[in-house]
């Protein structure tokens, strides 16, 4: 997600520098971009952010064995924006 935000910021910076201070109608201004970035940024109130997610199945298996907790494996196939 961070890569997406960085790519978006870079694209905006390039467009902004190409068109100067007076952006054509329909393009985002710097204030619009900052406002959108704040809305898309991580929100600490979301409960799923407090879960200690693991990206390694082996690491999760070791921790589950020592704590006696189950493992939830979330897997998907295909493009993340069009799950198949």
C-alpha positions as CSV (number, residue, x, y, z in Angstrom):
1,X,0.0,0.0,0.0
2,X,2.9,2.3,0.8
3,X,4.2,1.8,-2.8
4,X,0.8,2.8,-4.2
5,X,0.8,6.0,-2.1
6,X,4.4,6.8,-3.1
7,X,3.6,6.2,-6.8
8,X,0.5,8.4,-6.5
9,X,2.5,11.2,-4.9
10,X,5.2,11.0,-7.6
11,X,2.6,11.1,-10.4
12,X,0.9,14.1,-8.8
13,X,4.3,15.9,-8.3
14,X,5.1,15.3,-12.0
15,X,1.8,16.6,-13.2
16,X,1.9,19.5,-10.8
17,X,5.4,20.5,-12.0
18,X,4.4,20.1,-15.6
19,X,1.4,22.3,-15.4
20,X,2.8,24.8,-12.9
21,X,0.9,26.4,-10.0
22,X,-2.3,26.8,-12.0
23,X,-3.5,23.3,-12.5
24,X,-6.2,22.7,-15.2
25,X,-9.8,21.9,-14.0
26,X,-10.1,18.3,-13.0
27,X,-6.6,17.8,-11.6
28,X,-6.0,17.6,-7.9
29,X,-4.4,20.5,-6.1
30,X,-1.7,20.0,-3.4
31,X,-4.4,20.5,-0.7
32,X,-6.6,17.9,-2.3
33,X,-3.8,15.4,-2.4
34,X,-2.8,16.0,1.3
35,X,-6.5,15.7,2.3
36,X,-6.8,12.4,0.3
37,X,-3.6,11.0,1.7
38,X,-4.7,11.7,5.3
39,X,-8.0,9.9,4.6
40,X,-6.2,6.9,3.1
41,X,-3.5,6.7,5.8
42,X,-3.6,4.1,8.5
43,X,-6.3,4.6,11.1
44,X,-5.2,3.2,14.6
45,X,-8.9,2.7,15.6
46,X,-9.3,-0.2,13.2
47,X,-9.4,-3.3,15.3
48,X,-7.7,-5.6,12.7
49,X,-4.5,-3.4,12.9
50,X,-4.0,-4.6,16.5
51,X,-3.6,-8.2,15.4
52,X,0.0,-9.4,15.2
53,X,-0.2,-10.7,11.6
54,X,2.5,-13.0,10.3
55,X,3.7,-13.2,6.7
56,X,5.6,-16.5,7.3
57,X,3.6,-19.7,7.8
58,X,6.5,-21.3,9.6
59,X,6.8,-18.4,12.0
60,X,3.0,-18.5,12.6
61,X,3.1,-22.3,13.1
62,X,5.9,-22.0,15.7
63,X,4.0,-19.2,17.6
64,X,0.8,-21.1,17.4
65,X,2.5,-24.2,18.8
66,X,4.0,-22.3,21.8
67,X,0.8,-20.3,22.6
68,X,-1.8,-23.0,21.8
69,X,-3.7,-20.8,19.4
70,X,-5.0,-21.6,16.0
71,X,-3.7,-20.3,12.7
72,X,-5.8,-18.4,10.2
73,X,-4.5,-18.5,6.7
74,X,-5.9,-15.9,4.4
75,X,-5.1,-16.8,0.7
76,X,-6.5,-15.6,-2.6
77,X,-5.9,-16.3,-6.2
78,X,-5.6,-13.7,-8.9
79,X,-5.3,-10.0,-9.0
80,X,-6.1,-8.3,-5.6
81,X,-8.5,-5.9,-7.3
82,X,-10.4,-8.7,-9.1
83,X,-10.2,-11.8,-6.9
84,X,-10.9,-15.0,-8.8
